[in-house]
Amino acid sequence: MRHPILVHAVAVFLFFCFSLGCYQSGGSIYLSALEKVGWEKRDLLAKRVTKANHAQQEAKEQFRDALEEFQSVVAYEGGELESRYKKLRAVYESSEKKAKEVRRRISGIKKISKKLFEEWEGELEKYTSKEMRRISEEQLSDTRRRSLEVIASMERAASHMDPVLKKLEERVLFLKHNLNARALGSLQETSSALQADVNALIEEMERSIAEADRFIAEMKPEG
């Protein structure tokens, strides 16, 4: 999807370049003009969001796997539960690791966006053209607004991970201390509640992933 502000910016700069006879082979001045209206900064931010989005997708799949493993454990009818406990513990630890990676990526977006916007604001003072400055200011405002929206969406999804992780941890500990059929019966009673929590988490993460996809499509320059 082509961003309307960027389309206008490109048109303005192309007009300037052609009218002044400065559009050279290879488009070096054209590319420089695009850089000045924020392509470079927006693309860098989009790359950070892309990495965070990949982390969200991996975490979503990991939580789904954890739920499936828990359900297979409580439905287990064999005698030896030690190996089942170890497998459940492993998927919990993997889920915790994926959740930490999501938070780390969100933190990375917040840091780079703060730095980019501060730099961008400082560069506005360098414009002598009121039109160029206006275009850049509009891009800055729009990019800041959209980045705050995608960060908020990711943080909303991330906030749902902690309660699910806590419940998974409790069940892993319970199974560790009670490796018997009665323990499985007790865990079976909590299966529906855990499934509801994980499904709610996955839905929230899917909304966040979709929001990030839209952001990436808007921010990255078209080839």
GUBANU-111605 format. One record per residue: residue number from 0; residue in one letter; x, y, z of N, C-alpha, C, O, CB in turn. Coordinates in steps of 0.001 Angstrom, whole numbers, padded with zeros to 6 digits. Glycine has a CB too. Layout:
<marros>
- n:res:n.X:n.Y:n.Z:ca.X:ca.Y:ca.Z:c.X:c.Y:c.Z:o.X:o.Y:o.Z:cb.X:cb.Y:cb.Z
- NUM:A:X:Y:Z:X:Y:Z:X:Y:Z:X:Y:Z:X:Y:Z
...
</marros>
This chain:
<marros>
- n:res:n.X:n.Y:n.Z:ca.X:ca.Y:ca.Z:c.X:c.Y:c.Z:o.X:o.Y:o.Z:cb.X:cb.Y:cb.Z
- 0:M:000847:-001193:000000:000000:000000:000000:000878:001235:000000:001749:001377:000858:-000956:000009:001220
- 1:R:000661:002128:-000947:001481:003319:-001065:000950:004378:-000124:-000246:004670:-000136:001509:003836:-002516
- 2:H:001823:004963:000699:001421:005939:001691:001160:007273:001006:002016:007735:000251:002494:006083:002788
- 3:P:-000003:007922:001240:-000353:009144:000526:000618:010283:000759:000916:011038:-000166:-001717:009578:000917
- 4:I:001119:010423:001981:002068:011503:002261:003351:011301:001486:003929:012253:000962:002367:011587:003758
- 5:L:003800:010034:001415:005034:009748:000702:004870:009948:-000793:005787:010411:-001472:005489:008334:000989
- 6:V:003693:009596:-001302:003438:009815:-002726:003542:011295:-003045:004133:011688:-004051:002048:009273:-003130
- 7:H:002958:012117:-002170:003017:013559:-002376:004454:014052:-002295:004875:014902:-003079:002145:014286:-001346
- 8:A:005201:013511:-001342:006590:013931:-001180:007410:013598:-002413:008199:014414:-002889:007205:013274:000048
- 9:V:007214:012385:-002929:007943:011979:-004129:007607:012898:-005291:008487:013314:-006044:007621:010522:-004493
- 10:A:006325:013208:-005429:005909:014065:-006538:006540:015443:-006437:007002:015997:-007434:004390:014191:-006574
- 11:V:006557:015992:-005234:007150:017314:-005033:008620:017315:-005389:009095:018216:-006080:006965:017769:-003594
- 12:F:009349:016304:-004916:010786:016269:-005178:011099:015998:-006649:012044:016559:-007203:011445:015212:-004311
- 13:L:010304:015140:-007271:010514:014901:-008699:010298:016181:-009492:011025:016467:-010442:009576:013797:-009207
- 14:F:009288:016946:-009090:009036:018216:-009769:010218:019148:-009627:010661:019760:-010599:007781:018880:-009220
- 15:F:010737:019256:-008384:011903:020106:-008157:013085:019654:-008999:013755:020465:-009638:012284:020104:-006680
- 16:C:013333:018341:-008992:014511:017827:-009685:014412:018023:-011193:015377:018453:-011824:014703:016355:-009367
- 17:F:013271:017716:-011768:013128:017872:-013209:013137:019336:-013621:013726:019691:-014643:011849:017210:-013682
- 18:S:012485:020192:-012830:012415:021605:-013190:013780:022260:-013125:014056:023208:-013860:011446:022338:-012279
- 19:L:014639:021756:-012242:015977:022321:-012104:016999:021585:-012957:018174:021951:-012988:016405:022293:-010655
- 20:G:016542:020539:-013651:017450:019791:-014513:018497:019027:-013752:019613:018840:-014236:018116:020708:-015467
- 21:C:018150:018585:-012568:019170:017952:-011723:018954:016460:-011581:019687:015822:-010825:019185:018590:-010355
- 22:Y:017975:015860:-012274:017775:014414:-012175:018810:013720:-013056:018746:013813:-014282:016318:014010:-012595
- 23:Q:019744:013038:-012448:020855:012429:-013148:020605:010950:-013363:019719:010367:-012739:022149:012642:-012384
- 24:S:021396:010334:-014260:021285:008897:-014486:021582:008158:-013195:022467:008537:-012430:022241:008435:-015609
- 25:G:020815:007084:-012967:020990:006337:-011721:020108:006879:-010616:019908:006211:-009601:022442:006374:-011281
- 26:G:019565:008101:-010798:018622:008644:-009816:019232:008965:-008476:018544:008859:-007461:017517:007693:-009613
- 27:S:020503:009357:-008423:021161:009577:-007134:020529:010726:-006363:020350:010637:-005149:022640:009850:-007340
- 28:I:020185:011820:-007071:019577:012954:-006378:018160:012596:-005938:017718:012991:-004859:019561:014207:-007287
- 29:Y:017459:011849:-006776:016111:011387:-006424:016131:010550:-005154:015305:010738:-004261:015506:010575:-007573
- 30:L:017089:009616:-005081:017191:008767:-003893:017567:009584:-002675:017082:009335:-001571:018215:007655:-004112
- 31:S:018432:010559:-002882:018812:011437:-001778:017603:012207:-001269:017438:012407:-000065:019917:012411:-002215
- 32:A:016756:012638:-002207:015549:013358:-001814:014632:012472:-000981:014087:012905:000034:014807:013871:-003051
- 33:L:014469:011238:-001418:013640:010300:-000660:014189:010103:000746:013429:010043:001713:013555:008951:-001386
- 34:E:015502:010003:000856:016127:009813:002153:015786:010967:003070:015536:010775:004261:017641:009673:002012
- 35:K:015776:012182:002505:015525:013372:003314:014094:013440:003826:013839:014072:004852:015832:014612:002514
- 36:V:013166:012809:003140:011790:012831:003638:011449:011589:004448:010276:011311:004698:010822:012964:002484
- 37:G:012444:010859:004851:012209:009836:005854:012244:008391:005421:012002:007515:006252:010954:010075:006440
- 38:W:012533:008086:004153:012569:006680:003735:013524:005879:004611:013177:004808:005108:012985:006566:002258
- 39:E:014724:006408:004792:015759:005657:005509:015325:005339:006936:015479:004211:007402:017074:006442:005526
- 40:K:014787:006334:007620:014386:006142:009015:013191:005199:009122:013149:004331:009993:014050:007489:009662
- 41:R:012237:005377:008243:011059:004523:008271:011424:003073:007972:010885:002145:008576:010019:005021:007271
- 42:D:012346:002895:007035:012754:001539:006680:013481:000864:007839:013278:-000322:008098:013649:001560:005438
- 43:L:014321:001615:008529:015038:001057:009675:014056:000655:010778:014198:-000402:011392:016066:002073:010217
- 44:L:013078:001496:011016:012069:001185:012027:011257:-000038:011617:010936:-000890:012446:011141:002390:012251
- 45:A:010928:-000115:010326:010169:-001263:009822:010933:-002560:010018:010331:-003595:010305:009837:-001075:008345
- 46:K:012248:-002520:009868:013058:-003723:010062:013007:-004197:011512:012954:-005397:011777:014508:-003461:009648
- 47:R:013024:-003247:012449:012926:-003624:013862:011560:-004243:014161:011461:-005226:014895:013164:-002396:014767
- 48:V:010527:-003666:013593:009184:-004197:013805:009064:-005584:013178:008407:-006464:013734:008121:-003243:013215
- 49:T:009700:-005780:012021:009676:-007088:011365:010277:-008163:012271:009717:-009252:012397:010440:-007033:010030
- 50:K:011408:-007862:012899:012043:-008824:013797:011158:-009119:015012:011042:-010264:015448:013408:-008299:014255
- 51:A:010545:-008078:015539:009650:-008278:016683:008434:-009101:016274:007932:-009917:017047:009203:-006923:017267
- 52:N:007972:-008877:015059:006818:-009624:014579:007140:-011100:014408:006313:-011961:014709:006327:-009045:013265
- 53:H:008338:-011391:013926:008763:-012786:013830:008794:-013429:015225:008392:-014580:015398:010157:-012884:013156
- 54:A:009270:-012676:016201:009316:-013188:017575:007908:-013462:018088:007678:-014456:018777:010037:-012192:018506
- 55:Q:006962:-012580:017754:005565:-012790:018155:005008:-014061:017525:004335:-014848:018191:004698:-011579:017756
- 56:Q:005288:-014256:016258:004772:-015438:015562:005327:-016724:016166:004605:-017706:016336:005116:-015370:014071
- 57:E:006617:-016702:016487:007238:-017885:017092:006667:-018148:018485:006432:-019296:018862:008767:-017710:017172
- 58:A:006447:-017080:019240:005881:-017235:020581:004458:-017777:020503:004069:-018624:021307:005899:-015891:021334
- 59:K:003694:-017300:019553:002313:-017780:019384:002301:-019288:019145:001523:-020014:019765:001617:-017047:018208
- 60:E:003160:-019750:018249:003225:-021181:017950:003723:-021979:019150:003274:-023100:019389:004132:-021431:016746
- 61:Q:004649:-021396:019898:005185:-022087:021067:004117:-022258:022146:004028:-023320:022761:006386:-021323:021631
- 62:F:003314:-021234:022380:002247:-021347:023376:001194:-022356:022926:000629:-023079:023746:001595:-019974:023628
- 63:R:000939:-022401:021643:-000002:-023402:021129:000550:-024813:021362:-000183:-025713:021770:-000277:-023171:019615
- 64:D:001836:-024995:021102:002475:-026299:021336:002440:-026679:022816:002233:-027840:023168:003929:-026278:020837
- 65:A:002649:-025670:023679:002646:-025931:025122:001274:-026421:025574:001172:-027344:026382:003043:-024661:025905
- 66:L:000224:-025801:025049:-001131:-026226:025395:-001373:-027665:024932:-001916:-028482:025676:-002176:-025276:024765
- 67:E:-000967:-027962:023706:-001152:-029320:023177:-000389:-030347:024010:-000883:-031446:024259:-000695:-029390:021711
- 68:E:000806:-029984:024435:001593:-030911:025250:000931:-031122:026607:000875:-032248:027103:003031:-030387:025435
- 69:F:000434:-030055:027205:-000257:-030187:028494:-001475:-031095:028357:-001709:-031962:029200:-000684:-028802:029029
- 70:Q:-002244:-030893:027299:-003432:-031722:027093:-003077:-033185:026862:-003810:-034079:027284:-004235:-031200:025917
- 71:S:-001948:-033431:026189:-001527:-034819:025970:-001068:-035463:027273:-001241:-036665:027473:-000399:-034882:024927
- 72:V:-000483:-034659:028159:-000024:-035178:029448:-001209:-035581:030315:-001221:-036677:030877:000838:-034133:030179
- 73:V:-002202:-034709:030429:-003328:-035021:031313:-004196:-036146:030747:-004959:-036773:031481:-004182:-033772:031542
- 74:A:-004079:-036397:029456:-004835:-037498:028855:-004043:-038803:028853:-004535:-039836:028397:-005238:-037139:027431
- 75:Y:-002813:-038750:029366:-001916:-039909:029337:-002426:-040998:030285:-002824:-040712:031415:-000472:-039491:029722
- 76:E:-002410:-042219:029825:-002929:-043334:030636:-001861:-044368:030956:-002171:-045453:031450:-004081:-044008:029917
- 77:G:-000609:-044036:030678:000474:-044964:030994:000828:-044921:032472:000180:-044238:033265:001705:-044646:030157
- 78:G:001862:-045659:032821:002231:-045722:034225:003328:-044746:034605:003222:-044095:035644:002660:-047100:034568
- 79:E:004377:-044620:033806:005533:-043779:034126:005293:-042355:033643:005104:-042105:032453:006822:-044352:033493
- 80:L:005306:-041427:034602:005014:-040034:034264:006256:-039135:034248:006171:-037968:033868:004014:-039482:035242
- 81:E:007384:-039668:034652:008602:-038848:034736:008957:-038235:033376:009260:-037045:033287:009781:-039696:035254
- 82:S:008918:-039048:032328:009284:-038542:030999:008276:-037508:030505:008646:-036553:029822:009381:-039700:029994
- 83:R:006985:-037701:030855:005961:-036741:030451:006166:-035409:031171:005989:-034338:030591:004552:-037298:030742
- 84:Y:006538:-035499:032429:006810:-034278:033198:007975:-033512:032577:007907:-032293:032423:007118:-034619:034677
- 85:K:009030:-034218:032226:010202:-033553:031655:009882:-032867:030329:010390:-031784:030038:011327:-034559:031455
- 86:K:009042:-033506:029541:008673:-032912:028263:007827:-031667:028479:008002:-030662:027789:007919:-033926:027394
- 87:L:006910:-031734:029439:006074:-030577:029739:006926:-029429:030277:006713:-028266:029932:004975:-030953:030751
- 88:R:007878:-029767:031115:008783:-028736:031649:009573:-028083:030515:009795:-026873:030524:009754:-029347:032696
- 89:A:009991:-028883:029548:010775:-028358:028426:009949:-027383:027585:010463:-026346:027166:011287:-029512:027545
- 90:V:008683:-027701:027336:007874:-026791:026525:007545:-025512:027311:007412:-024436:026728:006571:-027493:026068
- 91:Y:007417:-025640:028637:007213:-024433:029448:008438:-023526:029365:008309:-022316:029185:006922:-024807:030924
- 92:E:009617:-024110:029496:010846:-023318:029439:011029:-022672:028069:011510:-021543:027970:012056:-024193:029768
- 93:S:010647:-023385:027022:010721:-022818:025674:009737:-021652:025524:010042:-020649:024880:010429:-023907:024613
- 94:S:008564:-021799:026124:007563:-020735:026075:008068:-019493:026799:007892:-018369:026328:006238:-021209:026694
- 95:E:008691:-019707:027938:009243:-018595:028709:010336:-017880:027912:010421:-016652:027925:009803:-019097:030055
- 96:K:011155:-018648:027231:012233:-018079:026416:011671:-017250:025260:012161:-016154:024986:013138:-019197:025871
- 97:K:010650:-017768:024586:010035:-017043:023475:009387:-015753:023970:009447:-014725:023296:008992:-017925:022765
- 98:A:008771:-015810:025141:008138:-014614:025703:009179:-013543:025999:008942:-012362:025744:007359:-014964:026983
- 99:K:010313:-013939:026528:011390:-012986:026809:011919:-012357:025524:012263:-011175:025504:012532:-013679:027563
- 100:E:011984:-013140:024458:012454:-012614:023177:011475:-011576:022630:011898:-010563:022073:012643:-013757:022160
- 101:V:010191:-011814:022783:009200:-010832:022343:009398:-009517:023093:009406:-008447:022485:007763:-011368:022561
- 102:R:009556:-009597:024391:009742:-008380:025184:011030:-007659:024802:011073:-006429:024759:009756:-008716:026676
- 103:R:012064:-008423:024528:013344:-007816:024132:013196:-007075:022810:013738:-005984:022639:014447:-008892:024017
- 104:R:012467:-007666:021886:012262:-007024:020581:011408:-005768:020705:011667:-004771:020030:011606:-008002:019603
- 105:I:010397:-005810:021561:009565:-004613:021776:010413:-003491:022353:010305:-002338:021934:008373:-004927:022722
- 106:S:011251:-003837:023312:012155:-002852:023898:013073:-002251:022831:013372:-001057:022858:012991:-003492:025019
- 107:G:013512:-003085:021899:014378:-002610:020819:013664:-001612:019922:014261:-000626:019491:014876:-003781:019989
- 108:I:012388:-001859:019635:011617:-000918:018829:011500:000420:019549:011670:001474:018936:010219:-001485:018519
- 109:K:011212:000381:020838:011042:001618:021600:012334:002436:021632:012306:003663:021536:010588:001301:023027
- 110:K:013454:001746:021768:014735:002453:021830:015089:003091:020492:015481:004257:020437:015845:001497:022258
- 111:I:014949:002319:019409:015342:002844:018102:014385:003930:017654:014807:004892:017014:015394:001724:017061
- 112:S:013096:003799:017976:012141:004830:017560:012414:006137:018291:012322:007207:017689:010695:004369:017821
- 113:K:012747:006071:019571:013076:007281:020335:014287:007986:019715:014292:009204:019540:013360:006931:021821
- 114:K:015298:007200:019392:016507:007761:018804:016232:008368:017431:016695:009466:017122:017584:006689:018696
- 115:L:015475:007642:016611:015179:008120:015263:014352:009394:015276:014610:010311:014496:014452:007050:014479
- 116:F:013366:009458:016152:012502:010631:016175:013237:011856:016705:013007:012972:016239:011268:010359:017022
- 117:E:014110:011652:017667:014914:012771:018160:015832:013301:017052:015974:014511:016874:015749:012338:019391
- 118:E:016441:012391:016326:017318:012775:015226:016526:013468:014123:016959:014480:013572:018045:011548:014665
- 119:W:015370:012913:013815:014513:013451:012762:014081:014881:013100:014123:015768:012248:013277:012549:012560
- 120:E:013667:015093:014346:013254:016428:014774:014400:017427:014642:014199:018563:014214:012750:016393:016220
- 121:G:015599:016994:015012:016761:017872:014907:017066:018248:013467:017512:019362:013193:017970:017210:015526
- 122:E:016828:017333:012560:017130:017572:011150:016128:018517:010487:016412:019079:009430:017159:016259:010402
- 123:L:014968:018691:011097:013984:019623:010530:014538:021032:010441:014182:021796:009544:012708:019624:011364
- 124:E:015420:021374:011387:015985:022718:011418:016903:022989:010229:017225:024141:009942:016748:022927:012709
- 125:K:017319:021940:009544:018251:022101:008431:017563:022515:007134:018223:022936:006184:019007:020819:008211
- 126:Y:016236:022394:007094:015524:022729:005870:015426:024243:005684:015114:024971:006626:014129:022108:005886
- 127:T:015689:024703:004487:015427:026089:004126:014122:026196:003355:013498:027256:003316:016585:026661:003301
- 128:S:013713:025084:002739:012454:025035:002005:011307:024748:002972:011312:023729:003663:012510:023963:000887
- 129:K:010329:025644:003018:009179:025439:003894:008369:024217:003472:007830:023500:004315:008288:026680:003897
- 130:E:008286:023983:002157:007521:022843:001660:008174:021527:002052:007495:020599:002492:007375:022921:000144
- 131:M:009493:021444:001892:010219:020232:002273:010079:019974:003767:009869:018841:004200:011704:020347:001889
- 132:R:010199:021051:004551:010082:020880:006006:008669:020421:006373:008500:019571:007248:010425:022204:006744
- 133:R:007670:020970:005717:006296:020578:006013:006079:019092:005733:005467:018382:006531:005312:021421:005192
- 134:I:006589:018632:004587:006446:017226:004221:007140:016333:005252:006586:015323:005687:007025:016972:002811
- 135:S:008348:016715:005632:009100:015913:006598:008417:015913:007963:008390:014885:008639:010534:016441:006728
- 136:E:007867:017053:008372:007154:017123:009647:005919:016224:009639:005616:015560:010630:006750:018569:009951
- 137:E:005213:016211:008513:004030:015353:008407:004418:013876:008485:003740:013072:009126:003278:015635:007094
- 138:Q:005512:013542:007824:005985:012153:007877:006408:011774:009289:006117:010675:009763:007157:011945:006904
- 139:L:007089:012683:009948:007528:012427:011318:006329:012184:012223:006309:011224:012994:008366:013600:011847
- 140:S:005324:013061:012126:004138:012932:012964:003406:011628:012692:002979:010942:013620:003203:014108:012741
- 141:D:003263:011287:011413:002554:010063:011041:003321:008823:011486:002728:007874:012000:002323:010020:009528
- 142:T:004634:008828:011291:005444:007667:011668:005458:007473:013177:005402:006343:013662:006875:007823:011149
- 143:R:005533:008576:013924:005504:008472:015386:004165:007911:015861:004123:007039:016729:005762:009849:016030
- 144:R:003087:008411:015297:001762:007929:015691:001616:006439:015418:001139:005695:016276:000669:008704:014953
- 145:R:002024:005996:014228:001876:004592:013862:002793:003699:014695:002421:002582:015054:002166:004402:012377
- 146:S:003986:004191:014997:004901:003367:015808:004349:003185:017218:004475:002108:017801:006310:004009:015869
- 147:L:003734:004241:017772:003127:004127:019100:001966:003142:019082:001754:002406:020047:002646:005500:019591
- 148:E:001220:003128:017990:000101:002195:017876:000580:000745:017819:000009:-000127:018473:-000728:002517:016637
- 149:V:001624:000492:017039:002089:-000889:016909:002778:-001353:018200:002666:-002520:018576:003055:-001022:015709
- 150:I:003484:-000452:018873:004106:-000800:020155:003032:-001134:021189:003153:-002110:021929:005001:000362:020665
- 151:A:001982:-000318:021232:000890:-000564:022178:000229:-001912:021906:-000122:-002639:022836:-000155:000563:022099
- 152:S:000061:-002241:020627:-000541:-003525:020259:000337:-004684:020710:-000162:-005675:021243:-000771:-003598:018743
- 153:M:001636:-004564:020498:002556:-005629:020908:002604:-005765:022426:002647:-006879:022948:003964:-005356:020363
- 154:E:002595:-004651:023130:002645:-004711:024595:001355:-005295:025171:001380:-005983:026192:002891:-003312:025178
- 155:R:000236:-005018:024515:-001029:-005611:024937:-000970:-007126:024840:-001367:-007843:025759:-002186:-005071:024092
- 156:A:-000463:-007600:023698:-000343:-009049:023505:000639:-009651:024501:000393:-010718:025063:000102:-009366:022071
- 157:A:001753:-008959:024712:002781:-009467:025634:002253:-009564:027062:002644:-010455:027816:004022:-008564:025599
- 158:S:001360:-008639:027432:000834:-008647:028803:-000001:-009889:029086:-000196:-010260:030243:-000005:-007399:029053
- 159:H:-000495:-010534:028029:-001275:-011763:028198:-000372:-012991:028392:-000847:-014056:028787:-002188:-011974:026986
- 160:M:000907:-012842:028118:001795:-013999:028222:002087:-014370:029671:002162:-015553:030004:003096:-013723:027494
- 161:D:002251:-013372:030532:002642:-013643:031922:001643:-014526:032665:002055:-015495:033304:002806:-012342:032669
- 162:P:000326:-014223:032605:-000631:-015098:033312:-000608:-016541:032792:-000730:-017490:033567:-002048:-014534:033177
- 163:V:-000448:-016695:031470:-000403:-018049:030902:000859:-018768:031354:000814:-019942:031723:-000465:-017999:029358
- 164:L:001976:-018066:031324:003227:-018677:031784:003132:-019099:033246:003621:-020163:033626:004396:-017706:031596
- 165:K:002500:-018259:034062:002352:-018574:035483:001529:-019837:035674:001868:-020679:036505:001702:-017405:036228
- 166:K:000464:-019974:034922:-000385:-021159:035048:000321:-022409:034542:000177:-023491:035112:-001690:-020958:034286
- 167:L:001086:-022249:033464:001870:-023387:032979:002907:-023812:034018:003101:-025002:034268:002565:-023035:031648
- 168:E:003565:-022825:034615:004580:-023130:035623:003964:-023868:036816:004544:-024831:037317:005268:-021837:036096
- 169:E:002805:-023424:037262:002135:-024069:038397:001806:-025526:038090:001951:-026396:038949:000852:-023309:038763
- 170:R:001372:-025784:036889:001016:-027143:036506:002241:-028031:036371:002203:-029213:036713:000242:-027133:035208
- 171:V:003318:-027460:035874:004575:-028220:035791:005062:-028587:037188:005486:-029718:037423:005662:-027407:035043
- 172:L:005002:-027641:038105:005437:-027908:039478:004528:-028933:040160:004999:-029805:040890:005461:-026604:040291
- 173:F:003237:-028819:039916:002299:-029769:040518:002582:-031185:040038:002563:-032137:040818:000852:-029381:040188
- 174:L:002845:-031305:038743:003137:-032635:038202:004470:-033150:038731:004622:-034347:038977:003153:-032602:036662
- 175:K:005421:-032266:038904:006734:-032660:039432:006602:-033298:040821:007272:-034281:041139:007675:-031437:039499
- 176:H:005726:-032713:041630:005589:-033180:043012:004533:-034275:043184:004384:-034844:044265:005245:-032016:043904
- 177:N:003805:-034560:042100:002727:-035553:042201:002676:-036399:040931:001752:-036266:040129:001358:-034859:042444
- 178:L:003647:-037249:040756:003723:-038078:039550:002844:-039322:039702:003333:-040443:039844:005190:-038487:039262
- 179:N:001513:-039083:039667:000590:-040208:039802:-000716:-039901:039066:-000954:-038781:038616:000314:-040514:041297
- 180:A:-001542:-040924:038963:-002799:-040790:038220:-003728:-039766:038854:-004453:-039071:038141:-003504:-042134:038133
- 181:R:-003722:-039657:040182:-004584:-038690:040851:-004198:-037267:040455:-005058:-036404:040280:-004505:-038861:042377
- 182:A:-002904:-037038:040317:-002428:-035720:039907:-002939:-035380:038513:-003354:-034249:038258:-000892:-035664:039941
- 183:L:-002909:-036356:037616:-003403:-036130:036254:-004893:-035789:036274:-005362:-034962:035491:-003151:-037375:035372
- 184:G:-005618:-036427:037164:-007039:-036133:037283:-007273:-034697:037719:-008169:-034023:037212:-007695:-037087:038263
- 185:S:-006460:-034231:038665:-006577:-032849:039134:-006234:-031863:038028:-006896:-030836:037876:-005669:-032616:040341
- 186:L:-005193:-032179:037254:-004780:-031303:036163:-005826:-031281:035041:-006039:-030260:034388:-003420:-031752:035609
- 187:Q:-006463:-032423:034839:-007490:-032518:033793:-008602:-031505:034043:-009162:-030940:033104:-008075:-033946:033731
- 188:E:-008915:-031283:035317:-009982:-030347:035669:-009628:-028906:035304:-010519:-028072:035140:-010285:-030441:037155
- 189:T:-008347:-028612:035176:-007912:-027243:034861:-007632:-027052:033374:-007275:-025956:032941:-006666:-026895:035660
- 190:S:-007793:-028108:032601:-007421:-028059:031186:-008247:-027046:030402:-007702:-026312:029578:-007575:-029428:030563
- 191:S:-009540:-026998:030645:-010415:-026091:029898:-010068:-024625:030165:-010061:-023797:029255:-011878:-026354:030260
- 192:A:-009779:-024326:031439:-009435:-022949:031799:-008133:-022527:031129:-008025:-021410:030622:-009318:-022803:033326
- 193:L:-007142:-023423:031127:-005863:-023114:030488:-006055:-022942:028986:-005470:-022045:028380:-004826:-024223:030775
- 194:Q:-006861:-023788:028398:-007114:-023684:026959:-007741:-022336:026621:-007376:-021713:025624:-008028:-024831:026486
- 195:A:-008678:-021886:027440:-009328:-020596:027202:-008318:-019461:027286:-008353:-018529:026483:-010463:-020369:028209
- 196:D:-007417:-019543:028262:-006390:-018500:028425:-005432:-018481:027242:-005099:-017415:026725:-005604:-018716:029727
- 197:V:-004994:-019651:026817:-004056:-019725:025691:-004728:-019254:024406:-004111:-018552:023605:-003524:-021165:025518
- 198:N:-005975:-019633:024206:-006691:-019190:023006:-006851:-017673:022988:-006722:-017043:021939:-008067:-019862:022925
- 199:A:-007135:-017085:024163:-007254:-015624:024249:-005915:-014962:023939:-005861:-013931:023268:-007750:-015197:025652
- 200:L:-004834:-015564:024436:-003491:-015041:024163:-003195:-015107:022670:-002706:-014137:022090:-002424:-015830:024957
- 201:I:-003483:-016226:022057:-003202:-016398:020628:-004003:-015393:019792:-003482:-014835:018826:-003529:-017842:020183
- 202:E:-005248:-015166:020157:-006071:-014190:019436:-005479:-012791:019559:-005437:-012045:018581:-007517:-014202:019967
- 203:E:-005023:-012434:020752:-004430:-011112:020963:-003129:-010986:020178:-002836:-009934:019609:-004176:-010860:022467
- 204:M:-002360:-012053:020152:-001098:-012022:019413:-001353:-011934:017910:-000610:-011266:017191:-000254:-013266:019737
- 205:E:-002391:-012601:017438:-002719:-012525:016014:-003147:-011116:015621:-002840:-010652:014523:-003826:-013524:015667
- 206:R:-003859:-010434:016521:-004227:-009040:016253:-002981:-008166:016197:-002854:-007291:015340:-005200:-008514:017330
- 207:S:-002072:-008418:017119:-000824:-007646:017141:000028:-007918:015906:000622:-007000:015341:-000025:-007970:018402
- 208:I:000086:-009172:015492:000847:-009542:014294:000263:-008855:013056:001001:-008362:012204:000849:-011079:014104
- 209:A:-001066:-008829:012969:-001713:-008167:011839:-001432:-006665:011838:-001208:-006074:010782:-003222:-008417:011872
- 210:E:-001444:-006052:013014:-001138:-004628:013120:000298:-004349:012705:000572:-003366:012016:-001378:-004133:014546
- 211:A:001204:-005209:013123:002612:-005042:012742:002790:-005222:011236:003575:-004504:010617:003501:-006046:013506
- 212:D:002071:-006170:010644:002137:-006380:009195:001698:-005122:008449:002307:-004740:007449:001258:-007577:008781
- 213:R:000640:-004485:008942:000174:-003251:008303:001220:-002154:008424:001475:-001416:007473:-001151:-002787:008926
- 214:F:001818:-002055:009598:002853:-001044:009827:004026:-001249:008872:004523:-000300:008266:003341:-001093:011289
- 215:I:004454:-002488:008752:005592:-002805:007871:005284:-002448:006431:006130:-001902:005723:005956:-004292:007970
- 216:A:004065:-002759:005996:003665:-002455:004617:003630:-000947:004376:003972:-000482:003289:002289:-003069:004309
- 217:E:003221:-000194:005375:003134:001261:005235:004516:001923:005260:004771:002884:004534:002262:001841:006348
- 218:M:005386:001399:006095:006665:002070:006333:007744:001753:005304:008588:002600:005010:007166:001707:007684
- 219:K:007724:000548:004757:008814:000160:003863:008590:000722:002469:007469:000697:001960:008947:-001365:003802
- 220:P:009650:001227:001849:009522:001730:000474:009221:000607:-000488:009692:-000517:-000314:010795:002454:000042
- 221:E:008438:000910:-001502:008130:-000098:-002510:009287:-000249:-003471:009933:000725:-003857:006854:000263:-003270
- 222:G:009539:-001511:-003856:010643:-001780:-004756:010341:-001343:-006172:011180:-001502:-007059:010984:-003238:-004736
</marros>
